[in-house]
Each structure stands twice: as structure tokens, then as C-alpha cells.
Amino acid sequence: MDNIHLRMNMAEMAFQHDEIVDEMEFAIRRFSECCEQLVPHVIMLMNSPMESIRNSAFGFAVEIISQKPQVLT
């Protein structure tokens, strides 16, 4: 998972949004138990000037939320 964070941070610094989306898709599939660690990256993607990237980010957010067990209070 640390390698995923490193690759996403490098892609974010270079504004390579498509690579970030690819890394995010891989991480969600491969490390579904650690999805909450991806939230900062998803939030950054939600602020992208590119509409397709923002749409992908909202899709990732829904996927992460649906994978977390919901606790009723």
C-alpha cells in the first residue's frame, strides 16, 4: 500500500490525472480493506479541473463508502 501512495503522490505532483485514476482503480480492487487510506487522494481528484477526473473521483468515493461496513447509531 505504501508503494501505491508513493506512486499516486508522484503522479499528483506531475498533474498526471489519468495515472492517478489508474492507480486508484488498482488500489481499490487490490487493497479493499485499506480503502479509507485512499480518501485524501480521492478528495484531491474531486478538485481536479477536468470533469472526467472529478467524475471518476466521485465514483471512487461511492465505491469506498459501499465497502465500509455501515454502523447505525
C-alpha positions, 0 to 999 in steps of 0.5 A: 500500500505504501508503494501505491501512495508513493506512486499516486503522490508522484503522479499528483505532483506531475498533474498526471490525472489519468495515472492517478485514476489508474492507480486508484482503480488498482488500489481499490480492487487490490487493497479493499480493506485499506480503502479509507487510506485512499480518501485524501487522494480521492478528495484531491481528484474531486478538485481536479479541473477536468470533469472526467477526473472529478467524475471518476473521483466521485465514483471512487468515493461511492465505491469506498463508502459501499465497502465500509461496513455501515454502523447505525447509531 
